[in-house]
């Protein structure tokens, strides 16, 4: 079977389908529809046809494109037309989740397969309501039972609807946790004597002054720094230090 024959049928199948179609799905559907043709479609032919369709609709002349999402192929409008489509649909199709449901969904996505007790041990609170809401919205599914655990509890995984909603094909496409947290890592704060007063003002604790290389210059406490009325800072010195400086001044004179 020539590609020119099967490409229109593949386009029609993907366009009419209410779920993502894989290449294997397309092979089966094509051969069932065109069963009277002796020259049956092969997986390699479908692969080539899908790639041709994808390149065709990637052109700027089309407002939609062929994308792999949710484990299969779909026709989706391009990102630059999001605001235009939003005018038509409004908030009708938005799935709103509470913070608890979002936290639960994230745990399931990254730890799947996982039981409810394991989710609760991570969150520290009961997750019955959150899990139920995620099941109702078809974002997670019950994938079986943990036969090795006491009571054989249910295990949960994300659904194809979850992958479709977030535009991914497998859980391996999720952003890595270390990449997400990379920009949020807490780093040491470098301070100097000029701004030390602002850093420790009102805290009543000692602070270490370090240079740009992270080396400790000296230790300051709340009594060693005072802020002048003009906003500048001055170091209060103890009696011993004052006496030493007075002696040095006398010697110089």
Beta strands, then each sheet from edge to edge (+ up, - down):
strand 1: 64-69
strand 2: 72-77
strand 3: 114-115
strand 4: 140-145
strand 5: 154-158
strand 6: 207-210
strand 7: 216-220
strand 8: 225-227
strand 9: 233-235
sheet 1: 1+ 2-
sheet 2: 3+ 5- 4+
sheet 3: 6+ 7-
sheet 4: 8+ 9-
end
